[in-house]
Amino acid sequence: MTAVDTSIELPAAGGGWRTVELAAPRRWEPHPGPYRSRVAFAAAHVVGDPWGENVPGAPAVVDWDSTLEFRRHLFSYGLGVAEAMDTAQRNMGLDWPAVQELVRRSAEQAHEHGARIAAGAGTDHRAELATVDDVLAAYTEQVEHVEGTGAQVILMASRQLAAVAAGPDDYLRVYSELLRQVREPVILHWLGEAFDPQLAGYWGSSDVDAATTTFVQLVEAHADKVDGVKVSLLSAEHEVGLRARLPEGVRLYTGDDFHYPELIRGDGTHHSDALLGAFAAIAPAASAALAALDEGDLERYDAEFAPTLPLSRKVFEAPTFYYKTGIAFLSWLCGHQPGFTMVGGLQSARSVVHLSEVFALANAARLFPDPEAAAARMRSLLSVAGAVR
């Protein structure tokens, strides 16, 4: 009989090794229906096909079976899917033909499961746009595609608009025209430069207060066409202030992967809903926390989220835009995909020491359905990396 390993040796930062005892797996309760107290989306990643030429600069080759199975996993925990967002490597390997197919396939599956789905519409299918009118036309094309699938539209921040806009008026012009055109209320996405340095100065100013004033002006003028706003600036203080300024009925979907438990919990007057890449990694724990919130059990809510926060902060540490690597890595460790392969070769974006800490924190949060299988996969990665004793 083969002995069962109950621990794993992991390389530690600065050299040396640390022994991590494998935590017992936890049985997480499924929750296929939505939550009463909050709306919750997980921004899902895509799985690269290990047989595809998923190297930097090459067209994306997606493992569709694993990608769609992962979305069913999220649906089983009551989470909607925010599709084709930055978590899915928009502007970092996922090209427009793959985006179109991804949104179409995911929307069909969501409708079959009665699950909520929203999908990103941007301008990334056109590399060079010279004018604000060009940006508006590009946005319109993607909005029409998303609407045609039946998914809710998420108006993503545009690198091209950031490059050509002369000031706040250009942002207001583009977004106002789009909001007049859309059929149903959308989610506005303000992605900070920590996630994408090319979005610095979005809304026409590098001053966050001035940019926020422009953003709120837009929402107030078109509140009937705005379901909510997703803000990813990693500032809890800014988010608390912004959500208090939003018109009644407009949600704030937190994109703050560093402070989501307190923001979703709320302050007794206002709260945030969720649209988080972190939820793709911690779906069972997020489900348990939201179920506790539905029951008014704040102590259990806090306890369910507490061990996930150090993990999320590690996955999203600077350079934050490489967090997708941690999301895909955890998916692999949990058995949701056959290999640690990403489009654009992005699996190489984090060090083996970083990934070892991600493993340890996920183990502490008891997120591995099969800890021994996760450890075996981790050991194989360490061996390939040459991190062996």
Secondary structure, 3 states (H helix, E strand, C coil): CCCCCCEEEEECCCCCEEEEECCCCCCCCCCCCCCCCCCEEEECCCCECCCCCCCCCCCCCECHHHHHHHHHHHHCCCCEEEECCHHHCECCCECHHHHHHHHHHHHHHHHHHCCCEEEEECCCCCCCCCCHHHHHHHHHHHHHHHHHHCCEEEECCCHHHHHHCCCHHHHHHHHHHHHHHCCCCEEEEEECCCCCHHHCCHHHCCCHHHHHHHHHHHHHHCHHHEEEEEEECCCHHHHHHHHHHCCCCCEEEECCCCCHHHHHHCCCCCCCEEEECHHHHCHHHHHHHHHHHHCCCHHHHHHHHCCHHHHHHHHCCCCHHHHHHHHHHHHHHCCCCCCCCCHHHHHHCCCHHHHHHHHHHHHHCCCCCCHHHHHHHHHHHHHHHCCCC
